[in-house]
Amino acid sequence: MTDGRALLSGVMVPLVTPMSAPGEPSAAAAYGLLDALAQAGARSLMLFGSNGEGPLLPTSALTEFAAGVAARWRELTGDGPVLANVTAAGTAEALERAAAVRLAEPDALVVSPPIYYRHRDDEVVAHFAAFAGLGVPVVAYNVPSYSVPMTPAVLDEVLAMPHVVGIKDSSGDLALLGRVVAAARRRPDVGVSQGSETQLVAGLEAGADGIVPGIANLAPVLCVELYDAFRSGRTAAADAAQETADRVVALHTVRRGVPAVKAVLESRGLCPPHVAAPFVPVTPDERAALLDLLRPLDAHLIAPR
């Protein structure tokens, strides 16, 4: 039986998806980034989330990338968990995506409510129940910016399912996170991770077992330092790390989302700038502005290659 609290503890990187060309994931193109993340002390990966452009990638593009990245990560870390997000608009497609990543032997599948339609609670519950027979643990993914919000009633039902071992909450709502933690604690093995980058310390204070910040792609040491400081009771150090993290997050004021993150990683020799359509890469002016904004924070950023 998978211990969800152990699985979701520490810093999980919601990995960007390096590409050899626009829309073409490449495990080989990810190796330098994976090496740098492992050296920085990151513990686990989540593939194909919002930072990984997962919903923009066809199911046929998932298998080779997931298998290659998972194999490399396990070489680097020994037993570092690798989770794969299989979010889709419908249950059938999500199950097909789950089948597509099986070659990677993911430690868990990450499943959000279906995207696009605003489904009823019973439909959302049925969606999660459909994964019960796959033999792979499931981590629920509450990401209301992109899918149906998980209501308290849905949370209660989903977190009681034996195949569900945890939940990642990216709502940014600390009151809701408190309800998520309370629901999870009804079982001793259900973990909680928190993905709101400006509330990492607050999320841990609310009871999250781990954090999944997108900026861990760019500043993994900073994120690990924040987590370790909090767990060791060094609250001033944790708060200082959060303040620095907030400054890194400001890159999204220049250009929001994955194109900006990939541009910064490209400048450090760690990831091609290619993105999946309909995303487009940053402009030269945006790239210059991003690098200017982050230059004072260079000591906190991932080591260049």
Secondary structure, DSSP 8 states (H G I E B T S, - for coil): ---HHHHT-EEEEE----EEETTEE-HHHHHHHHHHHHHHT--EEEESSTTTTGGGS-GGGHHHHHHHHHHHHHHHHSS--EEEE---SSHHHHHHHHHHTGGG--SEEEE---SSS---HHHHHHHHHTTGGGSS-EEEEE-TTTS----HHHHHHHTTSTTEEEEEE-S--HHHHHHHHHHHTTSTT-EEEE--GGGHHHHHHTT-SEE--GGGGT-HHHHHHHHHHHHTT-HHHHHHHHHHHHHHHGGGGTS-SHHHHHHHHHHTTSS-----TT-----HHHHHHHHHHHGGGGGGS----
